[in-house]
Amino acid sequence: MKHFSADEVHSHLPYPALIAALRDAHTGATMPQARVQVLSDSANADNQFVTLVAWASGDVIAVKLVGVFPGNTALTPPEPSVQGLVTLISGKTGAPLMTCDGAALTFRKTAADSALGVDLLARKDAEVLLVLGAGGLAPHVIEAHTSVRPSIQRVLIWNRNPEKATALASSLPPSSYRVEAVGDLDAALAKADIVTCVTMATSPLVKGALLKSGTHVDLIGAYMPTMREADDDVIARAGHIFVDTRNGCEGSGDIADPLASGLITRDDIIADLFDLCDGKHPGRTDEAQITVFKNVGGGHLDLFAARFLAGKSLPA
């Protein structure tokens, strides 16, 4: 049975290929069964252990075991705050087929998930990408989003800690686009064609009143009802929300709050990636439209990514 290390996961899942695989996985397909369980440490609620299981009937089962320990980065030596393992199992016999590094697969599938949303919804001529957040996922969304929008000429990085934004900007390899850390978030929002958020914000950072017409807003953080990255003006200007999956989407404050206040209804969550990839919804309808994509995530995406990775080691 093959095990893919973190380095192997990253090298075997280049973003153009992984994004194409996710598009294929959502086309003409049904949502796999999926379950998630989250346990918190009774002594430190910030530490969590998450189990995600997804089963594509007659095909494969994916099980992800991942620990989220925010304090790990302060250890000596430091450790990643997210670590874990993904196992792919035959959905026909129950036999284990493959294992891989869970943190690496999570980074790749999360960035590719949102990049597929960018490819389906953002303007084709987008030139300025603004990234809010400078953690481990940020360089991945930059690589993934620029792979589907080669029109991007500038990447702006904002972080609450400006030094982290500067460090990330200086660490990225040379590319066809210019990268710079920015300190004035409001000014950066007014310039952006694509805004992607990879933060732990508990109150909105993206102000809808500042967005240009035609902006695409990609919300990856805010995975709990108490967290939020975009304000009501973003949702009001867009009028509706696209999601990767409707399953559990109300668990994000960016959807839960507008639903609770009556700003939107459930019907305003108008399409998920299955609808968009199948052509059941056209996505962006005009160049001036503001589009909002909420990256909810889920075990089915781990399954899609792990199945694609396993295809590189399993016999045809």
Secondary structure, DSSP 8 states (H G I E B T S, - for coil): -EEE-HHHHHHH--HHHHHHHHHHHHTT----EEEEEEEEETTEEEEEEEEEEEE-TTSEEEEEEEEE-GGGGGSSS---SEEEEEEEEETTT--EEEEEEHHHHHHHHHHHHHHHHHHHHS-TT--EEEEE--STTHHHHHHHHHHH-TT--EEEEE-SSHHHHHHHHHHS---SSEEEE-S-HHHHHHH-SEEEE----SS--B-GGG--TT-EEEE----STT--SB-HHHHHHH-SEEES-STTGGGSHHHHHHHHHTSS-GGGEEE-HHHHHTTSS----STT--EEEE----HHHHHHHHHHHHTTTS--
